[in-house]
């Protein structure tokens, strides 16, 4: 499954942001607990626009992360309601823009809008594409027993089950041990 490049980039950012949550992170801690950690994540994903780099912005982004994690697991109709609410709350007005190394893509808020609002709106636009394509089944939570990591399955056959090779290997090893113990 392939979406527009900006949609895929945004969905991959939502997964990365969602997987900074203490219940999904590799470290078991909040991986955006400080403005510096948030800045590193944003730099990694070449996020543009206004950054306040303060505790209030961090708290707003953490709340946005929680909201996006919630939406990720909703059924299509409920997700659409949440997406519409995020767009409406921001008075989003989509427009085409080209900046940095990115070709034409959609934005729907001003570059000076608060970071959390820009994240919500960009995520809403990307998630709207997923819903319009009827591909919400590609937005999953890791199948590993002890993991709540988000995953985006862009594979051709849609068979991705784990958020990382680490989770997949761990679950395969457990299954192998169970089969060996049964023999």
N, C-alpha and C positions, 0 to 999 in steps of 0.2 A: 504494500500500500504506500502510495506516495501522495503527499500534500504539497502545496506551494512551499517553496523554501522558507519563507518567513513563518509560515504556520508550523513547519517542522522545528525550526529554531526555537520558536516560542514554546511549543510543547515539550521540547527537550529541556528548556529552562524551567518549566513548571515541574518536571520530574526532578531536576536537580534541586530546585528550591524545596519541593515537598520532601525530598529525601535528606534534608538537613534537620528535620524534626527528630527529637530524641528517640521516638519509637521506631524510626526508620533509618537513622544514620548508622554508619559503620562503627562510630565511636560510642554510640549509645548516649551521646550528649547532644545538646542543641548546637549544631555546627554553624549557626549564625547568632551566637549569643552576644556578639560585640559588633559595633559598627565596622570595625576593621575586617571581621570575618564576612560581613555582608558585602563590603567593598570588594573583597577578594572574589566572592562568587559573581558579583556583577562584572568585574573585570574579565573573569574567565569566560563569561557569556557576552562580552562586548556590549553591555547595556549602555545606552546613551541617555542624555537629558540631565535634568536637575538631580543632584545628590546633596542632601543636607548632612549626611554622615553623623547624625546625632541619635540619642536614645529614643526620641519620639518617632523618628523615621523607622528605626529598627523595630520598635514595638508594632507599628502599623504594618510593616512587611511581615512580621511574624504572624499577625492576625490574618493577613492576606494568605499566607502560606497555609494556615489552618483551614481557611475557607476553600482554597483550591484543592487541598487534600480531600475535603468533604465532597466537593463537586466531582472529583475524579471517580468516585465510587457510586455516584447516583445513576439511576436509569436515565434514559435519553430525555424523557419528558420533564422529569424533575431538574435535570441538568440545564435544560433549555430555560426553565423559569429562573434559575439562579443566574445564568449568563445574561438574560435580559435585565435582571435587576442590577447587575454590575454595570452594564452599559448605560442603563437609565440613570443610576445614581451619579455617574460621572458626566452625564450629558454628552456622551460620546458622539462624535461626528467623524466617521471614517474619511480619510483622505490619503492619497498616494504621496509618498516621500522617497527620496533617494539621499542617502548620507553615508559618510565614512566609506567602507568597502561594500556596502549593501546596495543592490540594485533596487528598482521600484518595489515598494512594499507598503502595507497599510499601517497607519497610525490612526488613533482616534482621540487622542488628547494632545494638549500642547506639551512641548518638551519641558516647560517650566512647571507642569502639574506635579503634585507630590508623587514620589516614587511608587508608593504602594498603589495609588490610583492608576498610574501608568501600567504597573504590572497586572492589576486586575483587568484593565481594559484590553491590553494586548493578549492576555490569556483568554479573555472572553471571545475576542475575534478568532483566535485559533481554535478554541473549543467549538465555536459556532460552525467552523468548517468541518470539524469532526462530526458534529450532529447532522449537518446538511448532507454529508456523505454517508450517513448511517454507519459510521465506523466506531462508535463508542466502545465496542467490544475490544478494540485495540488499546484502550486505556484500562490498565489492570493494576492490581495490587499483587505483589510477589506471592507465589505459591508456597514458599518455604514456611514451615510451621511457625517459626519464631521471628518472622520478618513482616513488616508492614510497608516495605519500600514500594514506591510507585514505579511502574514501567510503562513504556510506550512501545507497542509492538508494531514496527514498520516492516517486518519480514513479509515475504511474498505469501507464505501460507498461514500466517497469523498464529504460529504455534509457540511463541515465546512465553515462558511460564515464570521465569525468575528475573529479579531486578539486576542480578549480577552473576558472573561466572562463579563467584564465591558461594552464593546461595545455591546455585544449581549443583555444584560439586558436592556441597555439604549434604544436600538432600539425596543425591545419587549415592553417596557413600552410606548414608543411613539406610536406604533401600537395599543396597548390596548386603550390608550387615544383617538386616532382617531376613533376607532370603537365605543367607548362609546359616543363620541360627535355626531356621526352620528345617534345614536339611540334616 
